[in-house]
Amino acid sequence: MTTYRVHRWPIMLLASILLFACGGSPSEGDASAATPSTGAAPDGGQSTVQDDRSQKNVVGIAVGSADHTTLVAAVKAAELVDALSNAGPFTVFAPTNAAFNALPAGTVEGLLKPEKKGDLQDILQYHVAVGVFKADMLRDGQSLGMVNGSNAKITVKDGKVMINEATIVASVPASNGIVHVIDKVILPPAPAN
């Protein structure tokens, strides 16, 4: 009968090399799996996710624009930041500060009051459609369903694309849709009696 002698040190050396190559250490064991990570997700919604590398979402585009500070304040007051930070896709028709300034005096300030939150949400949701509608996809006479449940009318004339009475002056692609900068605030139709 032949007996083989197994040397333990080559097996232990190989096990140590494999463990080290996989990023572990002999002393870690299973304790690291039970310890919570210091990089845990913060409390809050989608808008709290920090990502400086990816393309900005529709909210990030508005926040980064000096011409949309009133819109950003309105979106925050209406508590729509998280909803618009989600995957979408969304087409946002974003009025400029000048568009908001053209409204009758006191309109914006009145809508930013907590008791007007429902009205503000309705107006802002009338500026959002689900899906990505690039300007070249919009057709004259097209009716576009908006998030608030109402429809907006698209007009194309002499190369200009309009939604209701507002003209699209620029378009910016986003990670979760597209932002069309418009020169007027569009108001939803009055509810039918």
C-alpha positions in Angstrom: 0.0 0.0 0.0 1.4 3.4 -1.0 0.7 6.4 1.2 0.9 9.9 0.0 2.0 12.7 2.1 0.2 16.0 1.5 2.0 19.1 2.4 -0.3 21.7 3.8 1.7 24.9 3.2 1.2 25.0 -0.7 -2.6 24.7 -0.2 -2.6 27.4 2.4 -0.4 29.6 0.3 -2.8 29.2 -2.7 -5.8 29.9 -0.5 -4.2 33.1 0.8 -3.3 34.3 -2.7 -6.9 33.7 -3.9 -8.4 35.4 -0.9 -6.0 38.4 -1.3 -6.8 38.6 -5.1 -10.5 38.8 -4.4 -10.0 41.7 -2.0 -10.6 39.9 1.2 -8.4 39.2 4.2 -8.4 36.2 6.5 -9.6 38.3 9.4 -12.7 39.7 7.7 -14.9 36.6 7.8 -18.6 37.3 7.5 -18.5 40.4 9.8 -18.3 42.8 6.9 -21.5 41.6 5.4 -23.4 42.4 8.6 -21.9 45.8 9.1 -23.9 48.6 7.4 -22.1 50.6 4.7 -21.2 54.2 5.4 -22.3 55.0 1.9 -26.0 54.2 2.6 -28.6 56.0 0.6 -29.7 59.3 2.2 -33.3 59.8 3.3 -35.4 61.4 0.6 -36.5 60.7 -2.9 -34.8 60.4 -6.3 -33.8 64.1 -6.2 -31.4 63.4 -3.3 -29.2 61.1 -5.4 -25.9 62.7 -6.1 -24.4 62.1 -9.6 -22.0 64.5 -11.1 -21.0 62.3 -14.0 -24.2 61.4 -15.8 -26.3 63.7 -18.0 -28.5 65.9 -15.9 -32.2 65.0 -15.6 -34.9 67.6 -16.4 -34.8 69.1 -12.9 -31.0 69.3 -13.0 -31.2 71.2 -16.3 -33.6 73.7 -14.8 -31.5 74.1 -11.7 -28.4 74.8 -13.7 -30.1 77.5 -15.8 -30.0 81.1 -14.6 -33.1 81.8 -16.8 -35.2 79.3 -14.9 -34.9 80.3 -11.2 -38.6 81.1 -10.9 -39.6 77.7 -12.4 -37.2 75.9 -10.0 -38.8 77.8 -7.1 -42.3 76.8 -8.3 -41.3 73.2 -8.8 -40.0 73.1 -5.2 -43.0 74.9 -3.8 -45.3 72.4 -5.6 -43.2 69.5 -4.2 -42.7 68.0 -7.7 -38.9 67.8 -7.6 -38.8 64.0 -6.8 -41.5 63.2 -9.4 -39.6 65.0 -12.2 -36.3 63.4 -11.1 -37.6 59.9 -11.7 -36.9 57.9 -14.8 -39.7 59.4 -16.8 -39.4 59.9 -19.7 -40.7 63.5 -19.6 -41.0 66.3 -22.0 -40.9 69.5 -20.0 -42.0 72.9 -21.5 -39.9 75.2 -19.3 -41.0 78.9 -19.2 -38.2 81.4 -18.6 -38.0 83.9 -15.8 -39.1 86.5 -18.3 -42.2 84.4 -19.1 -43.2 84.3 -15.5 -42.5 88.1 -15.1 -45.0 88.7 -18.0 -47.8 87.3 -15.8 -50.0 89.9 -14.0 -48.3 91.4 -10.9 -48.6 89.2 -7.9 -49.6 86.0 -9.8 -46.3 84.1 -9.1 -46.1 85.2 -5.5 -49.8 84.1 -5.0 -49.2 80.7 -6.5 -46.1 80.1 -4.3 -48.2 80.3 -1.1 -48.8 77.0 0.6 -52.6 77.3 0.3 -52.3 77.5 -3.6 -50.1 74.4 -3.9 -52.9 72.5 -5.7 -53.3 75.2 -8.3 -49.5 75.5 -8.7 -49.2 71.7 -9.3 -52.0 71.8 -11.9 -50.2 74.6 -13.8 -46.8 73.0 -13.6 -48.2 69.6 -14.6 -49.7 71.3 -17.7 -46.1 72.0 -18.7 -45.2 68.3 -18.7 -46.0 65.4 -21.1 -45.0 61.8 -20.5 -42.6 60.6 -23.2 -39.9 62.3 -25.2 -41.3 64.7 -27.9 -38.4 66.3 -29.7 -39.3 69.5 -31.5 -39.0 67.8 -34.9 -41.5 65.2 -33.9 -44.2 67.7 -33.1 -46.7 68.3 -35.9 -49.1 71.2 -36.7 -52.5 70.6 -35.2 -51.3 67.8 -32.9 -52.9 67.5 -29.4 -50.5 66.6 -26.7 -51.8 65.0 -23.5 -50.3 66.7 -20.5 -49.6 65.2 -17.0 -52.5 67.2 -15.4 -55.0 65.5 -17.7 -55.6 68.3 -20.1 -54.5 68.6 -23.7 -52.2 71.3 -25.2 -52.2 72.2 -28.9 -49.1 72.2 -31.1 -48.8 74.7 -33.9 -45.9 74.6 -36.4 -45.6 77.6 -38.7 -42.6 79.0 -40.6 -40.3 76.6 -38.8 -41.4 77.7 -35.3 -42.9 75.2 -33.0 -45.5 76.4 -30.5 -47.4 74.8 -27.6 -50.6 76.8 -27.2 -49.3 80.4 -27.4 -45.8 79.7 -26.3 -42.9 79.3 -28.7 -40.1 76.7 -28.2 -36.9 78.8 -28.2 -34.4 76.0 -27.3 -34.3 72.3 -26.5 -32.0 70.5 -24.1 -31.9 66.7 -23.9 -31.9 65.2 -20.4 -31.2 61.8 -18.9 -34.9 61.3 -18.3 -36.4 63.2 -21.3 -36.1 66.6 -22.9 -36.6 70.2 -21.8 -38.1 72.7 -24.3 -37.5 76.3 -23.2 -40.6 78.3 -23.9 -41.2 82.1 -23.9 -44.6 82.1 -22.2 -46.3 80.3 -19.3 -49.1 78.1 -20.6 -52.3 77.9 -18.5 -54.5 74.8 -18.4 -58.0 75.2 -19.8 -60.7 76.1 -17.3 -62.5 73.0 -16.0 -65.8 72.3 -17.8 -68.9 73.0 -15.7 
